[in-house]
Amino acid sequence: MRSASSRPWTAPIWERPCVSHAPTSNRRRLSSLMYAPIALFAHVRPDHLRQTVEALLRNPESAGSDLIVFCDASRTQDKILAVQATREYAESILGFRSVTVHHRSENFGLAKSITTGVSQVLERYDRVIVLEDDIVTSPFFLSYMNDALDRYVEDDRVISIHGYVLPVQEQLPEAFFLRGADCWGWATWRRGWKLFNPDGQFLLDELKRKKLVYSFDFEGAYRFSKMLEDQIAGNNDSWAVRWHASAFLANKLTLYPGRSLVYNSGNDGTGTHCGTTEALDVELSTTPIRIDEVIVEESVAAKKIMIEFFRKIRPPLRSKLARLLKNNMRSRLNDIAKHWLPPVFVQTLRRILRPRGGITFEGPFVTWEEAAKLSRGYDDEQILEKVLGATLKVKRGEAAFERDSVLFDEIQYAWPVTAGLMWAAACDGGRLSVLDFGGSLGSSYFQNRKFLEGLPSVRWSVVEQTNFVEAGRQHIQNAQLSFYATIAQCVAAETPNVVLLSCVLQYLDDPYAVLDELVRSGARVVLVDRTSFSVSAGPDIYKVQLTPANIYLGRYPIRYFDRTSLVNWFATNGFRRIEQFQSLDRLDQQAVWEGFVFEKVLR
């Protein structure tokens, strides 16, 4: 344990600074006139942590609160830099009564980190406010939490205080109670946390034995019991559902605000078990929450509103099936569909499983120029800004992988491309020099950098539009990765032995002219990946691709190549086809996305 404060972590002398809000209850004990310590849990998101801390500091009570930060260790090598950045920021935090930082020496994971950390704090304090690094709070959050902790400290019916409330449309009470517990900005006492039972199987069995599953699941509107089943099966590691079940079985109540004092910024896809969604986004309350008139019993009206909300957002069949495919079963189901199902059923299934709000296509059009008139270019500054922000997160280790500005927790490898890169290096004594044409800000470099570490010589050169080159040189470039505005500049400075064309050829108005220049670079290997080909024989097809706002809003002309023509072009220019592979799921019924490995035939 290292502390960012000169004050050692000892039991505090309880005192309430003059900046505090007036008490809302005259029934407080003298020993309770204090601010509860804040336990804050962080891992690999320094930007999220900073946002959370800065929001807390806008609460006047922060100056009188002890902040205890628990920084988890890295689970994988690619997270080390992000963990280090998170720890460095945690050590720099100021503005609280005291700051104590615990650095885990091994990776605990979210559930173990929170449950052990909360228990550790409650060994010294009789209460705690608990936040994760993606919980952004209102300036009235700490006032509400401390007032409620004081008011209900001796009321055994109340197990916890919660700061978040669902974004329902109906009017909720100023504050209200629900049975159970919750996890987005919460607080409890030592007496409450003693009821936490980590044994998911026991909790589920008790819910079934007492015939409480239907009520636990908000009258079937949201299957918390299924989340508990998944925890038991090892499909998730949720401590929160076990906390909720423990409180529910003990018939305990949690206080909720009628207006949310918490916003979860982790629903951008970076959070554990959160995914990406806007359904739970809220606006933070701009006024304090009054708790002096709340009846200590479950609010029937509030629960009914919650049930209706859960029913409205319950994932439809489309989302459930899409998640099923995403959960490591996509290739298996694709094989089953391909070999066992009638083609008409396969096409229908693909349409059902295609996510809403995804990439779509307009056309076809007679010529490329006709499609281009209805499009706008890739040089939009908003696109660059979004791609740069995502790439910087990958560079710092805050995300594993970026593609088209979309962040991933795990690297999505294009294994044939990785194999082609390694093969090219093996053929050249371990030297790899890549001319990555249209390579954005180095997405493919960061995707494959784990495998590049073992090579004795690596040069990765991205050829891109001028604005991307300028941003790359300023923010991304390193000893291996460089950026060039033209193919000629790259070839003059480097000696490429591989040309990489990943998801780029189909967006060029004259792809064969670009290919002519690229093959004159002297590279022995050409890797073509994520390229669209028409499913029917004949001339190229021209369409307009529409990219949704959750990636970046865009309209581009796109070409569906005649596969035979492209392969024959490489053969005519002295290249033989080494391998062909499927590289993307089918996004349009008129096209498939494939890749090739071509090698220059040495004479």
Residue pairs with C-beta under 8 A, 6 or more apart in sequence:
1 9
1 100
1 101
1 102
1 103
2 91
2 101
2 102
2 103
3 9
3 99
3 100
3 101
4 90
4 91
4 92
4 93
4 99
4 100
4 101
5 98
5 99
5 100
7 98
9 68
9 98
9 100
9 124
11 124
11 125
12 34
12 37
12 66
12 97
12 98
14 31
14 33
14 34
15 33
15 34
15 64
16 33
16 34
16 35
16 64
17 63
17 64
19 60
19 61
19 63
19 64
20 35
20 60
20 61
20 64
21 60
21 61
21 143
21 147
21 288
23 33
23 147
23 150
24 147
24 151
24 290
24 291
24 292
25 147
25 150
25 151
25 292
27 151
28 150
28 151
28 153
29 153
29 154
32 150
32 153
33 150
35 61
35 64
35 65
35 66
35 97
35 142
35 146
36 65
36 125
36 127
36 128
36 129
36 145
36 146
36 149
36 187
37 65
37 66
37 67
37 68
37 121
37 125
37 127
37 128
37 129
38 56
38 65
38 66
38 67
38 68
38 96
38 128
38 129
38 130
38 131
38 142
39 68
39 70
39 117
39 118
39 121
39 128
39 129
39 130
39 131
40 49
40 52
40 53
40 67
40 68
40 69
40 70
40 131
40 132
40 133
41 69
41 70
41 72
41 110
41 113
41 114
41 117
41 130
41 131
41 132
41 133
42 49
42 69
42 70
42 71
42 72
42 86
42 90
42 132
42 133
43 71
43 72
43 83
43 86
43 110
43 113
43 133
44 74
44 79
44 82
44 83
44 86
44 397
44 398
45 82
45 86
45 133
45 134
45 270
45 398
46 82
46 85
46 86
46 88
46 89
46 396
46 398
47 393
47 398
48 133
48 134
48 265
48 266
48 270
49 86
49 89
49 90
49 133
50 89
51 136
51 265
52 131
52 132
52 133
52 134
52 135
52 136
52 137
52 265
53 93
55 136
55 137
55 138
56 62
56 67
56 131
56 137
56 141
56 142
57 95
57 96
58 139
59 137
59 139
59 140
59 141
59 142
59 143
60 139
60 142
60 143
61 142
61 143
61 146
62 95
62 96
62 142
63 95
63 96
63 97
64 97
65 96
65 97
65 129
65 142
66 96
66 97
66 98
66 99
66 100
67 93
67 96
67 97
67 98
67 99
67 100
68 100
68 102
68 117
68 121
69 90
69 93
69 99
69 100
69 101
69 102
70 102
70 104
70 113
70 117
71 83
71 86
71 87
71 90
71 101
71 102
71 103
71 104
72 83
72 104
72 107
72 108
72 109
72 110
72 113
73 83
73 103
73 104
73 105
73 106
73 107
73 108
74 80
74 82
74 83
74 107
75 107
75 109
77 450
78 397
78 400
78 411
78 450
79 397
79 400
80 397
81 396
81 397
82 396
82 397
82 398
83 397
85 396
85 397
85 398
86 133
87 101
87 103
90 101
91 101
93 99
93 101
102 117
104 113
108 116
109 237
110 132
110 237
110 239
110 272
110 273
111 237
111 238
111 239
114 130
114 132
114 239
115 196
115 198
115 239
118 128
118 130
118 188
118 193
119 193
121 128
122 128
122 189
122 190
122 193
125 190
126 153
126 189
126 190
127 149
127 153
127 187
127 188
127 189
127 190
128 187
128 188
128 193
129 142
129 145
129 149
129 185
129 186
129 187
130 185
130 186
130 187
130 188
131 137
131 185
132 184
132 266
132 271
134 264
134 265
134 266
134 270
134 271
134 274
135 163
135 184
135 185
135 262
135 263
135 264
135 265
136 262
136 263
136 264
136 265
136 284
137 163
137 185
137 261
137 262
137 263
137 284
138 163
138 260
138 261
138 262
138 284
138 285
138 286
140 261
140 285
140 287
140 288
140 289
141 163
141 185
141 261
141 262
143 288
144 161
144 163
144 257
144 261
144 288
144 289
144 291
145 161
145 163
145 187
147 291
148 161
148 187
148 255
148 291
149 161
149 187
149 189
151 291
152 158
152 161
152 255
152 296
153 189
155 296
156 191
157 252
157 253
157 296
158 177
158 192
158 252
158 253
158 254
158 255
158 296
159 181
159 188
159 192
159 195
159 247
159 250
159 252
159 253
159 254
160 181
160 182
160 186
160 187
160 188
160 192
160 247
160 252
160 254
160 255
161 186
161 187
161 188
161 254
161 255
162 181
162 182
162 184
162 185
162 186
162 254
162 255
162 256
162 257
163 184
163 185
163 186
163 257
163 260
163 261
163 262
164 182
164 184
164 185
164 260
164 261
164 262
164 263
164 264
164 282
165 172
165 256
165 257
165 258
165 259
165 260
165 282
166 280
166 282
166 306
166 309
167 260
167 279
167 280
167 281
167 282
167 283
167 309
168 305
168 306
168 308
168 309
170 305
170 308
172 258
172 259
172 302
172 305
173 258
173 294
173 299
173 301
173 302
174 257
174 258
174 289
174 290
174 291
174 293
174 294
175 255
175 256
175 257
175 258
175 289
175 290
175 291
175 294
176 255
176 256
176 258
176 294
176 299
176 301
176 302
177 253
177 254
177 255
177 256
177 294
177 295
177 296
177 297
177 298
177 299
178 253
178 254
178 256
178 298
178 299
178 302
178 303
178 306
179 215
179 247
179 248
179 251
179 252
179 253
179 254
179 298
180 216
180 244
180 245
180 247
180 248
180 252
180 254
181 188
181 243
181 244
181 246
181 247
181 248
181 252
181 254
182 240
182 244
182 254
182 256
183 239
183 240
183 243
183 244
184 262
184 264
185 261
185 262
186 254
192 247
192 252
195 246
195 247
195 250
195 252
196 242
196 243
196 246
197 203
197 242
197 245
197 246
198 239
198 242
199 242
200 228
200 231
200 232
200 241
200 242
200 245
201 232
203 228
203 242
203 245
203 246
203 249
204 225
204 228
204 229
204 232
204 245
206 212
206 249
207 213
207 216
207 225
207 228
207 245
207 248
207 249
210 249
212 248
212 249
213 225
214 220
216 224
216 225
216 245
216 248
217 223
217 224
217 225
218 224
218 303
218 306
218 307
218 310
219 307
221 306
221 307
221 308
221 310
221 311
221 314
222 310
222 314
224 241
224 244
224 245
227 236
227 238
227 241
228 238
228 241
228 242
228 245
230 236
230 238
231 237
231 238
231 241
231 242
236 273
238 273
247 254
253 296
253 297
253 298
255 291
255 294
256 302
257 285
257 289
258 289
259 285
259 287
259 289
260 282
260 283
260 284
260 285
261 284
261 285
261 289
262 282
262 284
263 281
263 282
263 283
263 284
264 271
264 274
264 280
266 272
266 274
267 274
267 275
267 276
267 277
267 278
267 280
267 281
268 276
269 275
269 276
269 407
269 409
270 398
270 399
270 407
270 409
276 550
279 313
315 323
317 352
318 352
318 353
318 355
318 356
319 355
321 352
321 353
322 353
322 355
324 333
325 333
325 353
330 585
337 345
337 346
337 349
338 346
341 349
347 589
350 586
354 587
357 548
357 550
358 548
358 587
359 545
359 546
359 547
359 548
359 551
359 587
360 545
360 546
361 543
361 544
361 545
361 546
361 558
361 587
361 588
362 374
362 543
362 544
362 546
363 371
363 541
363 542
363 543
363 544
364 541
364 542
364 543
364 590
365 371
365 374
365 542
365 543
365 544
366 542
367 542
368 509
368 542
368 557
368 559
370 542
371 542
371 543
371 544
371 557
371 558
372 509
372 557
374 544
374 555
374 557
375 544
375 555
375 556
375 557
376 554
376 555
376 556
377 556
378 465
378 507
378 554
378 556
379 465
379 467
380 552
380 554
381 467
382 552
382 553
383 405
383 552
383 554
384 467
384 468
384 471
386 405
386 552
387 402
387 404
387 405
387 440
387 441
387 468
387 552
388 441
388 471
388 475
388 476
389 405
390 399
390 402
390 405
390 406
390 407
391 402
391 440
391 441
391 442
391 443
391 446
391 475
391 476
392 475
392 476
393 399
393 402
393 407
394 400
394 401
394 402
394 407
394 446
395 446
395 476
399 407
399 408
399 409
400 408
400 409
400 410
400 411
401 407
401 408
401 410
401 411
401 412
401 443
401 446
401 447
402 408
402 443
402 446
403 412
403 443
403 447
404 440
404 443
404 547
404 551
404 552
405 551
405 552
406 550
406 551
411 447
411 450
412 447
413 447
413 448
414 444
414 447
414 502
414 529
414 530
414 583
414 595
416 529
416 579
416 581
416 583
416 595
416 597
417 444
417 448
417 500
417 502
417 527
417 529
417 595
418 448
418 451
420 498
420 525
420 527
420 578
420 579
420 597
421 432
421 434
421 448
421 451
421 452
421 498
421 500
421 527
422 451
423 525
423 597
424 432
424 497
424 498
424 524
424 525
425 431
425 432
425 455
425 497
427 497
427 524
427 525
428 497
428 524
430 455
430 456
430 457
431 455
431 456
431 457
431 497
432 452
432 455
432 457
432 458
432 459
432 460
432 497
432 498
433 457
433 458
433 459
433 460
433 461
433 494
433 495
433 496
433 497
433 498
434 445
434 459
434 460
434 461
434 496
434 498
434 499
434 500
435 461
435 463
435 487
435 490
435 491
435 494
435 496
435 498
435 499
435 500
435 518
435 521
435 523
436 442
436 444
436 445
436 460
436 461
436 462
436 463
436 500
436 502
437 463
437 487
437 499
437 500
437 501
437 504
437 514
437 518
438 463
438 464
438 501
438 502
438 503
438 504
438 507
439 445
439 462
439 463
439 464
439 500
439 502
440 462
440 464
440 468
441 462
441 464
441 468
441 471
441 472
441 476
442 460
442 462
442 472
442 476
442 481
443 502
444 500
444 502
445 452
445 460
445 462
445 480
445 481
452 458
452 460
452 480
458 480
459 480
459 482
459 494
459 496
460 480
460 481
460 482
461 481
461 482
461 483
461 484
461 490
461 493
461 494
461 496
462 468
462 469
462 472
462 481
462 482
462 483
462 484
463 483
463 484
463 485
463 486
463 487
463 489
463 490
464 472
464 483
464 484
464 485
465 485
466 485
468 483
469 483
469 484
469 485
472 481
472 483
473 482
473 483
476 483
477 483
482 493
482 494
484 490
484 493
487 514
487 517
487 518
487 521
488 517
490 496
490 521
491 521
491 522
495 522
496 521
496 522
496 523
497 522
497 523
497 524
497 525
498 523
498 524
498 525
498 526
498 527
499 518
499 519
499 521
499 523
499 525
499 526
499 527
500 527
500 529
501 518
501 526
501 527
501 528
501 529
501 531
502 527
502 529
502 530
503 529
503 530
503 531
505 511
505 514
505 515
505 528
505 531
505 559
505 561
506 531
506 532
506 558
506 559
506 560
506 561
507 556
507 557
507 558
507 559
508 514
508 559
509 557
511 559
511 561
512 569
515 569
515 573
516 573
518 526
519 526
519 573
519 574
519 575
519 600
523 600
524 599
524 600
524 602
525 597
525 598
525 599
525 600
526 570
526 575
526 596
526 597
526 598
526 599
526 600
527 595
527 596
527 597
527 598
528 595
528 596
528 597
528 598
529 583
529 595
530 583
530 584
530 593
530 595
531 561
531 583
531 593
531 594
531 595
531 596
532 558
532 559
532 560
532 561
532 588
532 591
532 592
532 593
533 560
533 561
533 562
533 563
533 566
533 591
533 592
533 593
533 594
534 540
534 541
534 560
534 561
534 562
534 563
534 590
534 591
535 589
535 590
535 591
535 592
536 590
537 562
537 564
538 562
539 562
540 559
540 560
540 561
540 562
540 565
541 559
541 560
541 590
541 591
542 557
542 558
542 559
542 560
543 557
543 558
543 560
543 588
543 590
544 555
544 556
544 557
544 558
545 554
545 555
545 556
545 557
545 558
546 554
546 555
547 553
547 554
547 555
547 556
560 590
560 591
563 594
567 577
567 596
570 576
570 577
570 596
570 598
571 577
574 600
574 601
574 603
575 598
575 599
575 600
575 601
576 598
576 599
576 601
577 596
577 597
577 598
578 596
578 597
578 598
578 599
579 596
579 597
580 594
580 595
580 596
580 597
581 594
581 595
581 596
582 592
582 593
582 594
582 595
583 593
583 594
583 595
584 593
585 593
586 592
586 593
587 593
